[in-house]
Amino acid sequence: MKDDAIWQAFASTGDPLYYLLYKTAEEREKKKKKRAAPGSAPRPAD
């Protein structure tokens, strides 16, 4: 599956807290990538 440390901790323990941490980090990463996508920011006025 995933190579992330949080995901490995979830896989080995089954603790739902690790799953929630992983999903939160994943969502933040998606938002960060979405904001940093080329063309997503308006051009500065000349």
PDB file of all heavy atoms in Angstrom:
ATOM      1  N   MET A   1       0.826  -1.188   0.000  1.00  0.00           N
ATOM      2  CA  MET A   1       0.000   0.000   0.000  1.00  0.00           C
ATOM      3  C   MET A   1       0.872   1.253   0.000  1.00  0.00           C
ATOM      4  O   MET A   1       1.575   1.503  -0.941  1.00  0.00           O
ATOM      5  CB  MET A   1      -0.926  -0.024   1.213  1.00  0.00           C
ATOM      6  CG  MET A   1      -2.087  -0.941   1.090  1.00  0.00           C
ATOM      7  SD  MET A   1      -3.517  -0.004   1.589  1.00  0.00           S
ATOM      8  CE  MET A   1      -4.695  -0.622   0.479  1.00  0.00           C
ATOM      9  N   LYS A   2       0.827   2.009   1.068  1.00  0.00           N
ATOM     10  CA  LYS A   2       1.568   3.266   1.165  1.00  0.00           C
ATOM     11  C   LYS A   2       2.869   3.050   1.914  1.00  0.00           C
ATOM     12  O   LYS A   2       2.982   2.181   2.763  1.00  0.00           O
ATOM     13  CB  LYS A   2       0.730   4.329   1.889  1.00  0.00           C
ATOM     14  CG  LYS A   2      -0.593   4.596   1.230  1.00  0.00           C
ATOM     15  CD  LYS A   2      -0.397   5.415  -0.006  1.00  0.00           C
ATOM     16  CE  LYS A   2      -1.744   5.761  -0.608  1.00  0.00           C
ATOM     17  NZ  LYS A   2      -1.688   6.442  -1.827  1.00  0.00           N
ATOM     18  N   ASP A   3       3.857   3.880   1.600  1.00  0.00           N
ATOM     19  CA  ASP A   3       5.144   3.803   2.273  1.00  0.00           C
ATOM     20  C   ASP A   3       5.265   4.827   3.393  1.00  0.00           C
ATOM     21  O   ASP A   3       6.294   4.895   4.050  1.00  0.00           O
ATOM     22  CB  ASP A   3       6.279   4.026   1.272  1.00  0.00           C
ATOM     23  CG  ASP A   3       6.377   2.887   0.264  1.00  0.00           C
ATOM     24  OD1 ASP A   3       6.014   1.759   0.626  1.00  0.00           O
ATOM     25  OD2 ASP A   3       6.822   3.127  -0.852  1.00  0.00           O
ATOM     26  N   ASP A   4       4.220   5.622   3.621  1.00  0.00           N
ATOM     27  CA  ASP A   4       4.269   6.649   4.649  1.00  0.00           C
ATOM     28  C   ASP A   4       4.346   6.024   6.041  1.00  0.00           C
ATOM     29  O   ASP A   4       3.763   4.979   6.304  1.00  0.00           O
ATOM     30  CB  ASP A   4       3.032   7.541   4.582  1.00  0.00           C
ATOM     31  CG  ASP A   4       2.937   8.298   3.271  1.00  0.00           C
ATOM     32  OD1 ASP A   4       3.989   8.558   2.670  1.00  0.00           O
ATOM     33  OD2 ASP A   4       1.807   8.627   2.871  1.00  0.00           O
ATOM     34  N   ALA A   5       5.050   6.689   6.936  1.00  0.00           N
ATOM     35  CA  ALA A   5       5.207   6.188   8.302  1.00  0.00           C
ATOM     36  C   ALA A   5       3.860   6.106   9.014  1.00  0.00           C
ATOM     37  O   ALA A   5       3.611   5.158   9.761  1.00  0.00           O
ATOM     38  CB  ALA A   5       6.165   7.079   9.070  1.00  0.00           C
ATOM     39  N   ILE A   6       2.990   7.077   8.768  1.00  0.00           N
ATOM     40  CA  ILE A   6       1.678   7.062   9.428  1.00  0.00           C
ATOM     41  C   ILE A   6       0.872   5.868   8.934  1.00  0.00           C
ATOM     42  O   ILE A   6       0.219   5.167   9.717  1.00  0.00           O
ATOM     43  CB  ILE A   6       0.907   8.375   9.194  1.00  0.00           C
ATOM     44  CG1 ILE A   6       1.678   9.549   9.788  1.00  0.00           C
ATOM     45  CG2 ILE A   6      -0.482   8.303   9.791  1.00  0.00           C
ATOM     46  CD1 ILE A   6       1.082  10.899   9.459  1.00  0.00           C
ATOM     47  N   TRP A   7       0.920   5.614   7.632  1.00  0.00           N
ATOM     48  CA  TRP A   7       0.165   4.488   7.081  1.00  0.00           C
ATOM     49  C   TRP A   7       0.721   3.162   7.610  1.00  0.00           C
ATOM     50  O   TRP A   7      -0.041   2.254   7.939  1.00  0.00           O
ATOM     51  CB  TRP A   7       0.205   4.513   5.566  1.00  0.00           C
ATOM     52  CG  TRP A   7      -0.655   3.440   4.991  1.00  0.00           C
ATOM     53  CD1 TRP A   7      -0.263   2.231   4.497  1.00  0.00           C
ATOM     54  CD2 TRP A   7      -2.083   3.450   4.891  1.00  0.00           C
ATOM     55  NE1 TRP A   7      -1.346   1.506   4.095  1.00  0.00           N
ATOM     56  CE2 TRP A   7      -2.476   2.228   4.324  1.00  0.00           C
ATOM     57  CE3 TRP A   7      -3.058   4.376   5.234  1.00  0.00           C
ATOM     58  CZ2 TRP A   7      -3.811   1.914   4.089  1.00  0.00           C
ATOM     59  CZ3 TRP A   7      -4.374   4.058   4.986  1.00  0.00           C
ATOM     60  CH2 TRP A   7      -4.748   2.836   4.416  1.00  0.00           C
ATOM     61  N   GLN A   8       2.028   3.058   7.710  1.00  0.00           N
ATOM     62  CA  GLN A   8       2.634   1.834   8.243  1.00  0.00           C
ATOM     63  C   GLN A   8       2.221   1.618   9.703  1.00  0.00           C
ATOM     64  O   GLN A   8       1.969   0.487  10.108  1.00  0.00           O
ATOM     65  CB  GLN A   8       4.155   1.891   8.125  1.00  0.00           C
ATOM     66  CG  GLN A   8       4.631   1.770   6.696  1.00  0.00           C
ATOM     67  CD  GLN A   8       6.137   1.899   6.579  1.00  0.00           C
ATOM     68  OE1 GLN A   8       6.831   2.183   7.548  1.00  0.00           O
ATOM     69  NE2 GLN A   8       6.642   1.692   5.380  1.00  0.00           N
ATOM     70  N   ALA A   9       2.159   2.701  10.480  1.00  0.00           N
ATOM     71  CA  ALA A   9       1.724   2.584  11.869  1.00  0.00           C
ATOM     72  C   ALA A   9       0.277   2.104  11.929  1.00  0.00           C
ATOM     73  O   ALA A   9      -0.063   1.262  12.764  1.00  0.00           O
ATOM     74  CB  ALA A   9       1.877   3.921  12.582  1.00  0.00           C
ATOM     75  N   PHE A  10      -0.569   2.618  11.049  1.00  0.00           N
ATOM     76  CA  PHE A  10      -1.960   2.171  11.012  1.00  0.00           C
ATOM     77  C   PHE A  10      -2.032   0.696  10.629  1.00  0.00           C
ATOM     78  O   PHE A  10      -2.770  -0.084  11.245  1.00  0.00           O
ATOM     79  CB  PHE A  10      -2.774   3.004  10.031  1.00  0.00           C
ATOM     80  CG  PHE A  10      -4.143   2.436   9.767  1.00  0.00           C
ATOM     81  CD1 PHE A  10      -5.096   2.399  10.768  1.00  0.00           C
ATOM     82  CD2 PHE A  10      -4.472   1.938   8.518  1.00  0.00           C
ATOM     83  CE1 PHE A  10      -6.360   1.875  10.534  1.00  0.00           C
ATOM     84  CE2 PHE A  10      -5.728   1.404   8.281  1.00  0.00           C
ATOM     85  CZ  PHE A  10      -6.675   1.375   9.284  1.00  0.00           C
ATOM     86  N   ALA A  11      -1.254   0.311   9.619  1.00  0.00           N
ATOM     87  CA  ALA A  11      -1.286  -1.077   9.162  1.00  0.00           C
ATOM     88  C   ALA A  11      -0.827  -2.041  10.252  1.00  0.00           C
ATOM     89  O   ALA A  11      -1.360  -3.145  10.374  1.00  0.00           O
ATOM     90  CB  ALA A  11      -0.415  -1.225   7.926  1.00  0.00           C
ATOM     91  N   SER A  12       0.143  -1.629  11.041  1.00  0.00           N
ATOM     92  CA  SER A  12       0.655  -2.544  12.058  1.00  0.00           C
ATOM     93  C   SER A  12      -0.193  -2.553  13.329  1.00  0.00           C
ATOM     94  O   SER A  12      -0.294  -3.587  13.996  1.00  0.00           O
ATOM     95  CB  SER A  12       2.102  -2.203  12.403  1.00  0.00           C
ATOM     96  OG  SER A  12       2.188  -0.943  13.013  1.00  0.00           O
ATOM     97  N   THR A  13      -0.825  -1.430  13.679  1.00  0.00           N
ATOM     98  CA  THR A  13      -1.587  -1.375  14.923  1.00  0.00           C
ATOM     99  C   THR A  13      -3.097  -1.465  14.708  1.00  0.00           C
ATOM    100  O   THR A  13      -3.806  -1.930  15.586  1.00  0.00           O
ATOM    101  CB  THR A  13      -1.308  -0.070  15.697  1.00  0.00           C
ATOM    102  OG1 THR A  13      -1.767   1.027  14.911  1.00  0.00           O
ATOM    103  CG2 THR A  13       0.161   0.070  16.018  1.00  0.00           C
ATOM    104  N   GLY A  14      -3.581  -0.971  13.579  1.00  0.00           N
ATOM    105  CA  GLY A  14      -5.014  -0.938  13.335  1.00  0.00           C
ATOM    106  C   GLY A  14      -5.712   0.182  14.084  1.00  0.00           C
ATOM    107  O   GLY A  14      -6.938   0.265  14.088  1.00  0.00           O
ATOM    108  N   ASP A  15      -4.949   1.072  14.704  1.00  0.00           N
ATOM    109  CA  ASP A  15      -5.513   2.181  15.479  1.00  0.00           C
ATOM    110  C   ASP A  15      -6.146   3.202  14.538  1.00  0.00           C
ATOM    111  O   ASP A  15      -5.480   3.728  13.644  1.00  0.00           O
ATOM    112  CB  ASP A  15      -4.407   2.840  16.300  1.00  0.00           C
ATOM    113  CG  ASP A  15      -4.921   3.885  17.267  1.00  0.00           C
ATOM    114  OD1 ASP A  15      -6.133   4.178  17.253  1.00  0.00           O
ATOM    115  OD2 ASP A  15      -4.103   4.415  18.035  1.00  0.00           O
ATOM    116  N   PRO A  16      -7.423   3.505  14.695  1.00  0.00           N
ATOM    117  CA  PRO A  16      -8.092   4.447  13.797  1.00  0.00           C
ATOM    118  C   PRO A  16      -7.507   5.860  13.849  1.00  0.00           C
ATOM    119  O   PRO A  16      -7.648   6.621  12.903  1.00  0.00           O
ATOM    120  CB  PRO A  16      -9.542   4.449  14.248  1.00  0.00           C
ATOM    121  CG  PRO A  16      -9.621   3.623  15.451  1.00  0.00           C
ATOM    122  CD  PRO A  16      -8.323   2.945  15.677  1.00  0.00           C
ATOM    123  N   LEU A  17      -6.842   6.211  14.933  1.00  0.00           N
ATOM    124  CA  LEU A  17      -6.232   7.534  15.033  1.00  0.00           C
ATOM    125  C   LEU A  17      -5.179   7.717  13.935  1.00  0.00           C
ATOM    126  O   LEU A  17      -5.098   8.779  13.325  1.00  0.00           O
ATOM    127  CB  LEU A  17      -5.592   7.733  16.402  1.00  0.00           C
ATOM    128  CG  LEU A  17      -4.897   9.072  16.619  1.00  0.00           C
ATOM    129  CD1 LEU A  17      -5.883  10.220  16.477  1.00  0.00           C
ATOM    130  CD2 LEU A  17      -4.226   9.110  17.958  1.00  0.00           C
ATOM    131  N   TYR A  18      -4.402   6.694  13.660  1.00  0.00           N
ATOM    132  CA  TYR A  18      -3.400   6.779  12.601  1.00  0.00           C
ATOM    133  C   TYR A  18      -4.054   6.965  11.232  1.00  0.00           C
ATOM    134  O   TYR A  18      -3.564   7.702  10.394  1.00  0.00           O
ATOM    135  CB  TYR A  18      -2.509   5.537  12.574  1.00  0.00           C
ATOM    136  CG  TYR A  18      -1.538   5.479  13.722  1.00  0.00           C
ATOM    137  CD1 TYR A  18      -1.592   4.451  14.654  1.00  0.00           C
ATOM    138  CD2 TYR A  18      -0.552   6.447  13.878  1.00  0.00           C
ATOM    139  CE1 TYR A  18      -0.700   4.389  15.707  1.00  0.00           C
ATOM    140  CE2 TYR A  18       0.343   6.395  14.930  1.00  0.00           C
ATOM    141  CZ  TYR A  18       0.263   5.368  15.835  1.00  0.00           C
ATOM    142  OH  TYR A  18       1.148   5.314  16.869  1.00  0.00           O
ATOM    143  N   TYR A  19      -5.182   6.295  11.025  1.00  0.00           N
ATOM    144  CA  TYR A  19      -5.895   6.446   9.761  1.00  0.00           C
ATOM    145  C   TYR A  19      -6.383   7.882   9.593  1.00  0.00           C
ATOM    146  O   TYR A  19      -6.244   8.476   8.531  1.00  0.00           O
ATOM    147  CB  TYR A  19      -7.071   5.473   9.685  1.00  0.00           C
ATOM    148  CG  TYR A  19      -7.857   5.604   8.415  1.00  0.00           C
ATOM    149  CD1 TYR A  19      -7.377   5.091   7.221  1.00  0.00           C
ATOM    150  CD2 TYR A  19      -9.081   6.274   8.398  1.00  0.00           C
ATOM    151  CE1 TYR A  19      -8.091   5.224   6.045  1.00  0.00           C
ATOM    152  CE2 TYR A  19      -9.799   6.410   7.234  1.00  0.00           C
ATOM    153  CZ  TYR A  19      -9.306   5.880   6.061  1.00  0.00           C
ATOM    154  OH  TYR A  19     -10.012   6.034   4.898  1.00  0.00           O
ATOM    155  N   LEU A  20      -6.946   8.438  10.652  1.00  0.00           N
ATOM    156  CA  LEU A  20      -7.435   9.816  10.586  1.00  0.00           C
ATOM    157  C   LEU A  20      -6.289  10.797  10.351  1.00  0.00           C
ATOM    158  O   LEU A  20      -6.433  11.759   9.582  1.00  0.00           O
ATOM    159  CB  LEU A  20      -8.196  10.174  11.859  1.00  0.00           C
ATOM    160  CG  LEU A  20      -9.499   9.406  12.074  1.00  0.00           C
ATOM    161  CD1 LEU A  20     -10.078   9.724  13.443  1.00  0.00           C
ATOM    162  CD2 LEU A  20     -10.489   9.724  10.985  1.00  0.00           C
ATOM    163  N   LEU A  21      -5.149  10.569  11.001  1.00  0.00           N
ATOM    164  CA  LEU A  21      -3.979  11.419  10.764  1.00  0.00           C
ATOM    165  C   LEU A  21      -3.532  11.331   9.317  1.00  0.00           C
ATOM    166  O   LEU A  21      -3.194  12.338   8.684  1.00  0.00           O
ATOM    167  CB  LEU A  21      -2.826  11.002  11.688  1.00  0.00           C
ATOM    168  CG  LEU A  21      -2.946  11.402  13.141  1.00  0.00           C
ATOM    169  CD1 LEU A  21      -1.844  10.722  13.951  1.00  0.00           C
ATOM    170  CD2 LEU A  21      -2.850  12.901  13.289  1.00  0.00           C
ATOM    171  N   TYR A  22      -3.517  10.126   8.777  1.00  0.00           N
ATOM    172  CA  TYR A  22      -3.096   9.929   7.388  1.00  0.00           C
ATOM    173  C   TYR A  22      -4.033  10.658   6.423  1.00  0.00           C
ATOM    174  O   TYR A  22      -3.582  11.350   5.513  1.00  0.00           O
ATOM    175  CB  TYR A  22      -3.055   8.436   7.053  1.00  0.00           C
ATOM    176  CG  TYR A  22      -2.729   8.192   5.614  1.00  0.00           C
ATOM    177  CD1 TYR A  22      -1.419   8.283   5.160  1.00  0.00           C
ATOM    178  CD2 TYR A  22      -3.728   7.913   4.690  1.00  0.00           C
ATOM    179  CE1 TYR A  22      -1.113   8.090   3.828  1.00  0.00           C
ATOM    180  CE2 TYR A  22      -3.435   7.725   3.361  1.00  0.00           C
ATOM    181  CZ  TYR A  22      -2.129   7.809   2.932  1.00  0.00           C
ATOM    182  OH  TYR A  22      -1.832   7.633   1.609  1.00  0.00           O
ATOM    183  N   LYS A  23      -5.339  10.498   6.621  1.00  0.00           N
ATOM    184  CA  LYS A  23      -6.305  11.140   5.731  1.00  0.00           C
ATOM    185  C   LYS A  23      -6.210  12.665   5.810  1.00  0.00           C
ATOM    186  O   LYS A  23      -6.321  13.351   4.796  1.00  0.00           O
ATOM    187  CB  LYS A  23      -7.734  10.683   6.052  1.00  0.00           C
ATOM    188  CG  LYS A  23      -7.988   9.216   5.745  1.00  0.00           C
ATOM    189  CD  LYS A  23      -7.633   8.852   4.325  1.00  0.00           C
ATOM    190  CE  LYS A  23      -8.719   9.198   3.366  1.00  0.00           C
ATOM    191  NZ  LYS A  23      -8.463   8.768   1.984  1.00  0.00           N
ATOM    192  N   THR A  24      -6.012  13.212   7.001  1.00  0.00           N
ATOM    193  CA  THR A  24      -5.876  14.653   7.158  1.00  0.00           C
ATOM    194  C   THR A  24      -4.632  15.155   6.422  1.00  0.00           C
ATOM    195  O   THR A  24      -4.689  16.164   5.711  1.00  0.00           O
ATOM    196  CB  THR A  24      -5.794  15.031   8.649  1.00  0.00           C
ATOM    197  OG1 THR A  24      -6.982  14.576   9.295  1.00  0.00           O
ATOM    198  CG2 THR A  24      -5.661  16.527   8.832  1.00  0.00           C
ATOM    199  N   ALA A  25      -3.529  14.457   6.581  1.00  0.00           N
ATOM    200  CA  ALA A  25      -2.297  14.851   5.897  1.00  0.00           C
ATOM    201  C   ALA A  25      -2.466  14.747   4.389  1.00  0.00           C
ATOM    202  O   ALA A  25      -1.996  15.611   3.637  1.00  0.00           O
ATOM    203  CB  ALA A  25      -1.139  13.981   6.365  1.00  0.00           C
ATOM    204  N   GLU A  26      -3.156  13.724   3.932  1.00  0.00           N
ATOM    205  CA  GLU A  26      -3.389  13.535   2.501  1.00  0.00           C
ATOM    206  C   GLU A  26      -4.237  14.675   1.930  1.00  0.00           C
ATOM    207  O   GLU A  26      -3.933  15.213   0.856  1.00  0.00           O
ATOM    208  CB  GLU A  26      -4.081  12.194   2.278  1.00  0.00           C
ATOM    209  CG  GLU A  26      -4.264  11.817   0.830  1.00  0.00           C
ATOM    210  CD  GLU A  26      -4.925  10.468   0.687  1.00  0.00           C
ATOM    211  OE1 GLU A  26      -6.009  10.255   1.285  1.00  0.00           O
ATOM    212  OE2 GLU A  26      -4.367   9.624  -0.017  1.00  0.00           O
ATOM    213  N   GLU A  27      -5.285  15.063   2.654  1.00  0.00           N
ATOM    214  CA  GLU A  27      -6.144  16.159   2.202  1.00  0.00           C
ATOM    215  C   GLU A  27      -5.376  17.478   2.142  1.00  0.00           C
ATOM    216  O   GLU A  27      -5.538  18.258   1.202  1.00  0.00           O
ATOM    217  CB  GLU A  27      -7.350  16.299   3.121  1.00  0.00           C
ATOM    218  CG  GLU A  27      -8.365  15.199   2.950  1.00  0.00           C
ATOM    219  CD  GLU A  27      -9.514  15.320   3.923  1.00  0.00           C
ATOM    220  OE1 GLU A  27      -9.722  16.411   4.482  1.00  0.00           O
ATOM    221  OE2 GLU A  27     -10.204  14.308   4.133  1.00  0.00           O
ATOM    222  N   ARG A  28      -4.549  17.738   3.148  1.00  0.00           N
ATOM    223  CA  ARG A  28      -3.749  18.966   3.150  1.00  0.00           C
ATOM    224  C   ARG A  28      -2.786  18.999   1.977  1.00  0.00           C
ATOM    225  O   ARG A  28      -2.575  20.028   1.353  1.00  0.00           O
ATOM    226  CB  ARG A  28      -2.982  19.103   4.456  1.00  0.00           C
ATOM    227  CG  ARG A  28      -3.842  19.489   5.606  1.00  0.00           C
ATOM    228  CD  ARG A  28      -3.030  19.709   6.846  1.00  0.00           C
ATOM    229  NE  ARG A  28      -3.890  20.055   7.964  1.00  0.00           N
ATOM    230  CZ  ARG A  28      -3.465  20.212   9.182  1.00  0.00           C
ATOM    231  NH1 ARG A  28      -2.191  20.055   9.465  1.00  0.00           N
ATOM    232  NH2 ARG A  28      -4.303  20.534  10.131  1.00  0.00           N
ATOM    233  N   GLU A  29      -2.197  17.855   1.671  1.00  0.00           N
ATOM    234  CA  GLU A  29      -1.256  17.778   0.549  1.00  0.00           C
ATOM    235  C   GLU A  29      -1.982  18.034  -0.771  1.00  0.00           C
ATOM    236  O   GLU A  29      -1.468  18.738  -1.639  1.00  0.00           O
ATOM    237  CB  GLU A  29      -0.587  16.403   0.528  1.00  0.00           C
ATOM    238  CG  GLU A  29       0.615  16.333  -0.372  1.00  0.00           C
ATOM    239  CD  GLU A  29       1.767  17.209   0.074  1.00  0.00           C
ATOM    240  OE1 GLU A  29       1.908  17.462   1.284  1.00  0.00           O
ATOM    241  OE2 GLU A  29       2.526  17.665  -0.801  1.00  0.00           O
ATOM    242  N   LYS A  30      -3.189  17.505  -0.915  1.00  0.00           N
ATOM    243  CA  LYS A  30      -3.975  17.741  -2.129  1.00  0.00           C
ATOM    244  C   LYS A  30      -4.302  19.226  -2.282  1.00  0.00           C
ATOM    245  O   LYS A  30      -4.212  19.783  -3.367  1.00  0.00           O
ATOM    246  CB  LYS A  30      -5.261  16.930  -2.100  1.00  0.00           C
ATOM    247  CG  LYS A  30      -5.075  15.474  -2.404  1.00  0.00           C
ATOM    248  CD  LYS A  30      -6.401  14.748  -2.375  1.00  0.00           C
ATOM    249  CE  LYS A  30      -6.238  13.268  -2.594  1.00  0.00           C
ATOM    250  NZ  LYS A  30      -7.517  12.553  -2.538  1.00  0.00           N
ATOM    251  N   LYS A  31      -4.699  19.865  -1.169  1.00  0.00           N
ATOM    252  CA  LYS A  31      -5.024  21.291  -1.222  1.00  0.00           C
ATOM    253  C   LYS A  31      -3.784  22.112  -1.565  1.00  0.00           C
ATOM    254  O   LYS A  31      -3.860  23.071  -2.321  1.00  0.00           O
ATOM    255  CB  LYS A  31      -5.600  21.751   0.112  1.00  0.00           C
ATOM    256  CG  LYS A  31      -7.004  21.284   0.346  1.00  0.00           C
ATOM    257  CD  LYS A  31      -7.540  21.767   1.677  1.00  0.00           C
ATOM    258  CE  LYS A  31      -8.921  21.242   1.966  1.00  0.00           C
ATOM    259  NZ  LYS A  31      -9.419  21.685   3.278  1.00  0.00           N
ATOM    260  N   LYS A  32      -2.649  21.739  -1.001  1.00  0.00           N
ATOM    261  CA  LYS A  32      -1.408  22.455  -1.258  1.00  0.00           C
ATOM    262  C   LYS A  32      -1.032  22.341  -2.729  1.00  0.00           C
ATOM    263  O   LYS A  32      -0.656  23.321  -3.365  1.00  0.00           O
ATOM    264  CB  LYS A  32      -0.279  21.891  -0.393  1.00  0.00           C
ATOM    265  CG  LYS A  32       1.009  22.681  -0.477  1.00  0.00           C
ATOM    266  CD  LYS A  32       2.160  22.013   0.251  1.00  0.00           C
ATOM    267  CE  LYS A  32       2.020  22.103   1.740  1.00  0.00           C
ATOM    268  NZ  LYS A  32       3.210  21.567   2.436  1.00  0.00           N
ATOM    269  N   LYS A  33      -1.166  21.155  -3.295  1.00  0.00           N
ATOM    270  CA  LYS A  33      -0.845  20.950  -4.708  1.00  0.00           C
ATOM    271  C   LYS A  33      -1.824  21.700  -5.600  1.00  0.00           C
ATOM    272  O   LYS A  33      -1.438  22.244  -6.623  1.00  0.00           O
ATOM    273  CB  LYS A  33      -0.856  19.460  -5.049  1.00  0.00           C
ATOM    274  CG  LYS A  33       0.337  18.723  -4.533  1.00  0.00           C
ATOM    275  CD  LYS A  33       0.296  17.261  -4.918  1.00  0.00           C
ATOM    276  CE  LYS A  33       1.479  16.519  -4.345  1.00  0.00           C
ATOM    277  NZ  LYS A  33       1.435  15.088  -4.692  1.00  0.00           N
ATOM    278  N   LYS A  34      -3.089  21.716  -5.194  1.00  0.00           N
ATOM    279  CA  LYS A  34      -4.104  22.395  -5.989  1.00  0.00           C
ATOM    280  C   LYS A  34      -3.826  23.896  -6.046  1.00  0.00           C
ATOM    281  O   LYS A  34      -3.943  24.521  -7.089  1.00  0.00           O
ATOM    282  CB  LYS A  34      -5.487  22.132  -5.403  1.00  0.00           C
ATOM    283  CG  LYS A  34      -6.612  22.622  -6.275  1.00  0.00           C
ATOM    284  CD  LYS A  34      -7.950  22.220  -5.709  1.00  0.00           C
ATOM    285  CE  LYS A  34      -9.078  22.644  -6.614  1.00  0.00           C
ATOM    286  NZ  LYS A  34     -10.379  22.268  -6.069  1.00  0.00           N
ATOM    287  N   ARG A  35      -3.427  24.479  -4.910  1.00  0.00           N
ATOM    288  CA  ARG A  35      -3.118  25.909  -4.875  1.00  0.00           C
ATOM    289  C   ARG A  35      -1.860  26.233  -5.667  1.00  0.00           C
ATOM    290  O   ARG A  35      -1.746  27.287  -6.246  1.00  0.00           O
ATOM    291  CB  ARG A  35      -2.939  26.378  -3.439  1.00  0.00           C
ATOM    292  CG  ARG A  35      -4.251  26.652  -2.750  1.00  0.00           C
ATOM    293  CD  ARG A  35      -4.027  27.263  -1.409  1.00  0.00           C
ATOM    294  NE  ARG A  35      -3.974  26.143  -0.457  1.00  0.00           N
ATOM    295  CZ  ARG A  35      -3.169  26.082   0.584  1.00  0.00           C
ATOM    296  NH1 ARG A  35      -2.348  27.047   0.847  1.00  0.00           N
ATOM    297  NH2 ARG A  35      -3.209  25.041   1.378  1.00  0.00           N
ATOM    298  N   ALA A  36      -0.911  25.307  -5.681  1.00  0.00           N
ATOM    299  CA  ALA A  36       0.369  25.561  -6.333  1.00  0.00           C
ATOM    300  C   ALA A  36       0.338  25.196  -7.815  1.00  0.00           C
ATOM    301  O   ALA A  36       1.336  25.351  -8.503  1.00  0.00           O
ATOM    302  CB  ALA A  36       1.458  24.754  -5.640  1.00  0.00           C
ATOM    303  N   ALA A  37      -0.795  24.756  -8.327  1.00  0.00           N
ATOM    304  CA  ALA A  37      -0.895  24.358  -9.727  1.00  0.00           C
ATOM    305  C   ALA A  37      -0.672  25.575 -10.619  1.00  0.00           C
ATOM    306  O   ALA A  37      -1.152  26.663 -10.328  1.00  0.00           O
ATOM    307  CB  ALA A  37      -2.248  23.734 -10.003  1.00  0.00           C
ATOM    308  N   PRO A  38       0.056  25.385 -11.720  1.00  0.00           N
ATOM    309  CA  PRO A  38       0.280  26.506 -12.636  1.00  0.00           C
ATOM    310  C   PRO A  38      -1.043  27.025 -13.194  1.00  0.00           C
ATOM    311  O   PRO A  38      -1.930  26.252 -13.542  1.00  0.00           O
ATOM    312  CB  PRO A  38       1.116  25.899 -13.761  1.00  0.00           C
ATOM    313  CG  PRO A  38       1.575  24.577 -13.283  1.00  0.00           C
ATOM    314  CD  PRO A  38       0.714  24.171 -12.150  1.00  0.00           C
ATOM    315  N   GLY A  39      -1.155  28.311 -13.239  1.00  0.00           N
ATOM    316  CA  GLY A  39      -2.364  28.930 -13.766  1.00  0.00           C
ATOM    317  C   GLY A  39      -3.479  29.071 -12.760  1.00  0.00           C
ATOM    318  O   GLY A  39      -4.533  29.599 -13.080  1.00  0.00           O
ATOM    319  N   SER A  40      -3.276  28.580 -11.538  1.00  0.00           N
ATOM    320  CA  SER A  40      -4.356  28.672 -10.557  1.00  0.00           C
ATOM    321  C   SER A  40      -4.402  30.031  -9.883  1.00  0.00           C
ATOM    322  O   SER A  40      -5.426  30.436  -9.383  1.00  0.00           O
ATOM    323  CB  SER A  40      -4.217  27.564  -9.503  1.00  0.00           C
ATOM    324  OG  SER A  40      -3.020  27.739  -8.784  1.00  0.00           O
ATOM    325  N   ALA A  41      -3.275  30.727  -9.887  1.00  0.00           N
ATOM    326  CA  ALA A  41      -3.218  32.053  -9.263  1.00  0.00           C
ATOM    327  C   ALA A  41      -3.418  33.123 -10.344  1.00  0.00           C
ATOM    328  O   ALA A  41      -2.961  32.976 -11.474  1.00  0.00           O
ATOM    329  CB  ALA A  41      -1.875  32.250  -8.576  1.00  0.00           C
ATOM    330  N   PRO A  42      -4.116  34.194 -10.004  1.00  0.00           N
ATOM    331  CA  PRO A  42      -4.284  35.264 -10.999  1.00  0.00           C
ATOM    332  C   PRO A  42      -2.957  35.944 -11.305  1.00  0.00           C
ATOM    333  O   PRO A  42      -2.056  35.999 -10.472  1.00  0.00           O
ATOM    334  CB  PRO A  42      -5.255  36.222 -10.322  1.00  0.00           C
ATOM    335  CG  PRO A  42      -5.171  35.918  -8.878  1.00  0.00           C
ATOM    336  CD  PRO A  42      -4.746  34.483  -8.750  1.00  0.00           C
ATOM    337  N   ARG A  43      -2.862  36.455 -12.508  1.00  0.00           N
ATOM    338  CA  ARG A  43      -1.642  37.153 -12.909  1.00  0.00           C
ATOM    339  C   ARG A  43      -1.603  38.523 -12.259  1.00  0.00           C
ATOM    340  O   ARG A  43      -2.635  39.176 -12.120  1.00  0.00           O
ATOM    341  CB  ARG A  43      -1.616  37.321 -14.425  1.00  0.00           C
ATOM    342  CG  ARG A  43      -1.391  36.021 -15.148  1.00  0.00           C
ATOM    343  CD  ARG A  43      -1.301  36.217 -16.620  1.00  0.00           C
ATOM    344  NE  ARG A  43      -0.344  37.282 -16.943  1.00  0.00           N
ATOM    345  CZ  ARG A  43      -0.201  37.794 -18.159  1.00  0.00           C
ATOM    346  NH1 ARG A  43      -0.919  37.392 -19.147  1.00  0.00           N
ATOM    347  NH2 ARG A  43       0.689  38.738 -18.359  1.00  0.00           N
ATOM    348  N   PRO A  44      -0.436  38.982 -11.857  1.00  0.00           N
ATOM    349  CA  PRO A  44      -0.339  40.335 -11.311  1.00  0.00           C
ATOM    350  C   PRO A  44      -0.624  41.372 -12.395  1.00  0.00           C
ATOM    351  O   PRO A  44      -0.357  41.141 -13.566  1.00  0.00           O
ATOM    352  CB  PRO A  44       1.101  40.425 -10.818  1.00  0.00           C
ATOM    353  CG  PRO A  44       1.835  39.359 -11.544  1.00  0.00           C
ATOM    354  CD  PRO A  44       0.839  38.287 -11.885  1.00  0.00           C
ATOM    355  N   ALA A  45      -1.184  42.476 -11.986  1.00  0.00           N
ATOM    356  CA  ALA A  45      -1.485  43.546 -12.939  1.00  0.00           C
ATOM    357  C   ALA A  45      -0.183  44.159 -13.451  1.00  0.00           C
ATOM    358  O   ALA A  45       0.779  44.324 -12.700  1.00  0.00           O
ATOM    359  CB  ALA A  45      -2.347  44.605 -12.275  1.00  0.00           C
ATOM    360  N   ASP A  46      -0.155  44.461 -14.727  1.00  0.00           N
ATOM    361  CA  ASP A  46       1.044  45.076 -15.321  1.00  0.00           C
ATOM    362  C   ASP A  46       1.098  46.553 -15.028  1.00  0.00           C
ATOM    363  O   ASP A  46       0.217  47.245 -14.840  1.00  0.00           O
ATOM    364  CB  ASP A  46       1.060  44.854 -16.832  1.00  0.00           C
ATOM    365  CG  ASP A  46       1.295  43.392 -17.153  1.00  0.00           C
ATOM    366  OD1 ASP A  46       2.054  42.743 -16.435  1.00  0.00           O
ATOM    367  OD2 ASP A  46       0.693  42.910 -18.125  1.00  0.00           O
TER     368      ASP A  46
END
